[in-house]
Amino acid sequence: VSGSINYGVCEEFVVANEASLLDVIENAPAGSTITLADDINVASTVKVTKDLTIDLNGNNVTNTSNIWNPGSETTALISIKGNVDVTIKGNGVVDAKKDDVYAVEVRDGGNLVIVDGTFVGNCHAVYVKEGNATIKGGTFNIKQLNTAMADPYAGLLNCYDDNYNATPKTANIVVEGGKFFKFNPADNAAEGANTSFINASTHKSTKDGDWYVVTIKN
């Protein structure tokens, strides 16, 4: 984005660096689409606090310096915060620095839809503290393994336990598609033994080497 931006009129924005990305996220009207025109390396979490569509457009969001702050409520490259609806699409890559943050998180009642793309985090690729994440496609992996769990890949997709186990759930993940490295969305230990994030009546998870692939049942 360059020059003067009329945020009151335009609802589609193209960004090519961290400064323009953060500026548009802060100032664009709710409901806008943000399209990446280039790879973007960020020095801090990208916080999304309004309804937006992020189109990765085949580009990468990465960090080469540490973002993780143990006292912070932001622990991912992209953080969905508040009662907002956010879609990530465009078959790009969200790839966190090793031994640092998650790829994407949802907090404070947000709703996230991942259409496609590659998401690589530490301990968790997608984490939901409070809110919902629906995964329709994409590829998911982790760099830093969760050695606190018997299966270090068991938290690749993960919710905050107390909110996942609440009645009704206040944190949830629904998987409708995608590929997951050494993590079975239909049978995992993320929220306890035999956790399933898929609807077994409509979808299935099939093992393919080290990957599990979720598809619609025929």
C-alpha positions in Angstrom: 0.0 0.0 0.0 1.4 3.4 -0.9 0.2 6.9 -1.0 -3.1 8.1 0.5 -5.6 5.3 1.4 -9.3 6.1 1.5 -10.3 3.5 4.1 -13.9 4.6 4.0 -14.4 3.5 0.4 -11.9 0.8 -0.5 -12.6 -2.7 0.9 -9.8 -4.6 -0.9 -6.2 -3.8 0.0 -2.9 -5.1 -1.4 0.1 -5.1 1.0 3.7 -6.0 0.5 5.5 -5.4 3.8 4.8 -5.6 7.6 4.2 -1.9 8.0 1.5 -1.8 5.4 -0.1 -5.0 6.6 -0.4 -3.8 10.2 -1.7 -0.4 9.0 -4.4 -1.9 6.8 -5.5 -4.4 9.5 -5.8 -1.5 12.0 -7.6 1.0 9.7 -9.5 -0.9 7.0 -13.3 -1.3 7.5 -14.6 -4.6 8.8 -15.3 -7.0 6.1 -12.3 -6.0 4.0 -10.0 -8.4 2.1 -6.3 -8.0 2.6 -4.1 -9.6 -0.2 -0.4 -10.2 0.2 1.7 -9.1 -2.8 4.9 -10.5 -1.5 6.4 -12.5 1.4 6.2 -10.7 4.7 8.6 -11.1 7.6 7.1 -9.8 10.9 8.7 -8.6 14.1 5.6 -9.0 16.2 2.3 -10.8 16.2 -0.2 -9.9 13.5 -3.3 -9.1 15.7 -6.7 -9.3 13.9 -9.5 -7.6 15.9 -12.2 -7.1 13.2 -14.0 -9.2 10.5 -11.4 -9.7 7.7 -10.3 -12.0 5.0 -6.6 -12.5 4.6 -5.6 -13.7 1.2 -2.0 -15.0 1.4 -2.0 -15.1 -2.4 0.7 -17.7 -2.5 3.1 -15.7 -0.3 4.7 -16.4 3.1 4.2 -14.9 6.6 7.3 -15.6 8.7 9.4 -14.3 11.6 13.2 -14.5 11.9 13.3 -12.8 15.4 11.6 -14.2 18.5 8.0 -13.1 19.1 7.3 -15.3 22.1 6.7 -13.4 25.4 5.7 -15.6 28.3 3.7 -12.8 29.9 1.8 -12.0 26.7 -1.7 -13.1 25.6 -0.4 -13.3 22.0 1.5 -16.5 21.2 1.2 -16.9 17.5 2.3 -15.3 14.2 -1.4 -14.5 13.5 -3.7 -13.9 16.5 -7.5 -13.7 16.1 -8.8 -11.6 19.0 -12.3 -10.7 20.0 -15.8 -11.6 18.6 -14.8 -11.4 15.0 -15.0 -13.6 11.9 -11.7 -14.1 10.0 -10.9 -16.2 6.9 -7.4 -17.1 5.8 -7.0 -18.4 2.3 -4.8 -18.0 -0.8 -2.6 -21.1 -0.5 0.4 -19.3 1.1 2.5 -20.2 4.1 2.4 -19.2 7.7 5.7 -20.4 9.1 6.8 -19.6 12.6 10.5 -19.4 13.7 11.6 -22.6 15.3 11.3 -22.7 19.1 9.1 -19.6 19.1 5.4 -19.2 18.5 2.4 -21.0 17.1 1.3 -20.4 13.5 -2.3 -19.2 14.2 -4.4 -18.8 17.4 -7.9 -17.8 18.3 -8.7 -15.8 21.5 -11.6 -14.0 23.2 -14.4 -15.6 21.2 -13.1 -15.3 17.6 -14.1 -17.4 14.7 -11.5 -18.5 12.2 -11.9 -20.3 8.9 -8.8 -21.7 7.2 -9.5 -22.5 3.6 -6.1 -23.6 2.5 -2.4 -22.9 2.9 0.5 -24.3 4.9 0.7 -23.6 8.6 3.8 -24.5 10.6 4.1 -23.7 14.3 5.8 -24.7 17.5 4.0 -27.2 19.7 0.7 -26.2 18.0 0.0 -25.2 14.4 -3.5 -23.9 15.4 -4.4 -23.1 19.0 -7.9 -22.0 20.2 -8.0 -20.4 23.7 -11.6 -19.2 23.3 -13.6 -19.3 20.1 -13.7 -21.6 17.1 -11.5 -22.7 14.3 -12.9 -24.4 11.2 -10.3 -26.1 8.9 -11.5 -26.7 5.4 -8.1 -27.5 3.9 -4.4 -26.9 4.1 -1.3 -28.6 5.4 -0.3 -28.5 9.1 2.9 -29.3 10.8 5.0 -28.3 13.9 8.7 -27.7 14.3 9.1 -27.6 18.1 7.6 -30.8 19.5 5.5 -30.9 22.7 7.7 -33.1 24.9 5.3 -32.8 27.8 2.9 -35.1 26.0 3.4 -38.8 25.4 2.8 -38.1 21.7 4.8 -35.0 20.9 2.5 -34.3 17.9 -0.7 -34.7 19.9 -1.1 -30.9 20.2 -0.7 -30.0 16.6 -4.3 -28.8 16.7 -5.1 -27.8 20.3 -7.8 -26.0 22.4 -7.5 -24.7 25.9 -8.7 -27.7 27.9 -11.1 -26.0 30.3 -12.9 -24.2 27.5 -13.0 -27.3 25.3 -14.5 -29.3 28.1 -17.0 -26.7 29.2 -20.8 -27.1 28.6 -21.3 -25.7 26.1 -17.8 -25.6 24.6 -16.3 -22.2 24.5 -13.2 -23.4 22.5 -13.5 -25.8 19.6 -11.9 -27.0 16.4 -13.8 -28.6 13.5 -11.8 -30.2 10.7 -13.4 -30.6 7.3 -10.3 -31.1 5.2 -6.5 -30.8 5.1 -3.3 -32.8 5.7 -1.8 -33.2 9.2 1.7 -34.5 10.0 1.6 -37.4 12.5 -1.7 -36.1 13.9 -5.0 -37.8 13.3 -7.8 -35.2 13.7 -10.3 -38.1 14.1 -8.4 -39.8 17.0 -5.9 -37.8 19.0 -5.0 -36.8 22.5 -5.2 -33.1 22.2 -8.1 -32.7 24.7 -7.9 -36.2 26.2 -7.7 -39.7 24.8 -9.7 -40.4 21.6 -10.4 -36.7 20.9 -12.0 -36.2 17.5 -12.2 -32.9 15.6 -14.1 -34.3 12.7 -17.8 -35.2 12.1 -17.5 -38.9 11.6 -20.9 -39.1 9.8 -19.7 -36.8 7.0 -15.9 -36.9 7.0 -13.1 -39.4 7.3 -9.4 -39.3 8.2 -7.1 -41.5 6.1 -3.4 -42.3 6.9 -1.0 -41.7 4.1 2.6 -42.4 5.3 3.3 -39.9 8.1 0.3 -37.8 7.1 -3.5 -37.9 7.9 -5.8 -36.6 5.2 -9.3 -35.5 6.0 -11.9 -35.8 3.2 -15.7 -35.9 2.7 -17.1 -39.4 2.8 -18.4 -40.7 -0.5 
